[in-house]
Amino acid sequence: MLGKTVVVTGGNSGIGLATAVGLGAMGARVVITARNAERGGAAVRSIAGRIGDAGTVELVVFDLADLSSVRGGAAEILERCPQLHVLINNAGLILSERTETVDGYEATFAINHLGPFLLTSLLLKRLIDSAPARIVNVASTAHSQAKDGLPFQDLQSTQHYAAMRVYGRSKLANILFTNELARRLDGRGVTANSLHPGTVRTGYGADGDAKGLLPLGLMLAKPFFLSPENGALTSVYLASSPDVAQVSGEYFAKCKPKAPKPAARDADAARRLWEISEELVGLSQTPGG
Ligand SMILES: NC(=O)c1ccc[n+]([C@@H]2O[C@H](COP(=O)([O-])OP(=O)(O)OC[C@H]3O[C@@H](n4cnc5c(N)ncnc54)[C@H](OP(=O)(O)O)[C@@H]3O)[C@@H](O)[C@H]2O)c1
């Protein structure tokens, strides 16, 4: 990864931090993003200590829950990085109760899908100009919770809110977004793939945002979950391996392609989600087009 610039969102914690260490150790210039400057700064020091002289690591602070903050973060990345070879949309969460962002959108959908959609759109031309380049979207096997696909009549979950179902839909949106991105990027030297990292021992579901979500059984099971380092393996593989240099529009688990649930292979839903997302984030024309 020498000479490559990589952006990892949510690089201050869990799988994102381990991904940053993995790619930094391979020689990459790693830009982590975090919503909190203090946590981000602490992570930069930790990552730098672990990668030694191999690569470099730096921080850009912005909040995926706030579209104007995402625009600011994207502008800072573009200013600092004349080339961008890998974007890893890793940040994400589950929220036990329905809340809305400053833009008025349901927060899980906004943070897990709309923020990454806007960020990717704003960075897309730089990725295309830096080709060969790769986009890696961290989804989840939890997309199977959205058996009936995305509820286009109620994407903001105003009618009924169940945390796991809303989270699953946001992860389904990650896969559909990836597929449509891959279709639109065909022939432009930029690949787009999504993945399930495994069940990983991280901050996921354990913070104040998700109070009550982790019953005792889950807490007891946690020691048997993957380490963040093992949870980062598929992200690192998709970001760096020559084996997948030409692979695009696939969903991976354990560093191998895997068929996602049928709802995640619905090309019409993927197109529709793209068009709606463009409207919701205020992009009038095809990003990078
Ligand atoms: N852990 C698992 O078993 C598992 C399984 C399947 C998929 N995943 C996916 O893996 C990804 C990484 O999660 P993780 O397990 O590593 O959990 P984590 O340790 O909680 O990390 C999540 C990261 O996302 C960041 N984030 C949350 N909200 C944000 C916002 N509004 N703006 C910017 N950044 C924000 C967090 O920042 P803060 O530190 O400031 O909160 C943190 O850096 C997520 O997309 C998750 O859905 C995890």
The ligand as a Gaussian input file, in Angstrom:
#p B3LYP/6-31G(d) Opt

LIG

0 1
 N      -19.234000      -5.327000      15.659000
 C      -19.928000      -6.197000      14.905000
 O      -20.163000      -7.356000      15.296000
 C      -20.428000      -5.772000      13.547000
 C      -21.110000      -6.729000      12.765000
 C      -21.552000      -6.368000      11.491000
 C      -21.304000      -5.083000      11.019000
 N      -20.651000      -4.178000      11.788000
 C      -20.416000      -2.835000      11.244000
 O      -19.049000      -2.512000      11.413000
 C      -18.901000      -1.092000      11.373000
 C      -17.945000      -0.653000      12.470000
 O      -18.559000      -0.899000      13.717000
 P      -17.768000      -1.433000      15.002000
 O      -18.297000      -2.766000      15.301000
 O      -16.303000      -1.251000      14.835000
 O      -18.360000      -0.451000      16.136000
 P      -17.701000       0.773000      16.923000
 O      -16.492000       0.306000      17.651000
 O      -18.821000       1.367000      17.708000
 O      -17.255000       1.778000      15.775000
 C      -18.187000       2.546000      15.044000
 C      -17.520000       3.791000      14.548000
 O      -18.506000       4.597000      13.874000
 C      -18.401000       5.917000      14.385000
 N      -19.622000       6.700000      14.285000
 C      -20.818000       6.460000      14.860000
 N      -21.667000       7.450000      14.612000
 C      -20.997000       8.363000      13.881000
 C      -21.334000       9.638000      13.337000
 N      -22.538000      10.186000      13.522000
 N      -20.404000      10.293000      12.627000
 C      -19.173000       9.772000      12.455000
 N      -18.786000       8.588000      12.950000
 C      -19.693000       7.900000      13.665000
 C      -18.025000       5.711000      15.842000
 O      -17.579000       6.919000      16.439000
 P      -17.669000       7.102000      18.046000
 O      -16.520000       6.328000      18.618000
 O      -17.539000       8.570000      18.208000
 O      -19.009000       6.569000      18.490000
 C      -16.952000       4.648000      15.688000
 O      -15.739000       5.223000      15.279000
 C      -20.314000      -0.502000      11.497000
 O      -20.738000      -0.056000      10.216000
 C      -21.166000      -1.684000      11.943000
 O      -22.494000      -1.575000      11.484000
 C      -20.210000      -4.493000      13.052000

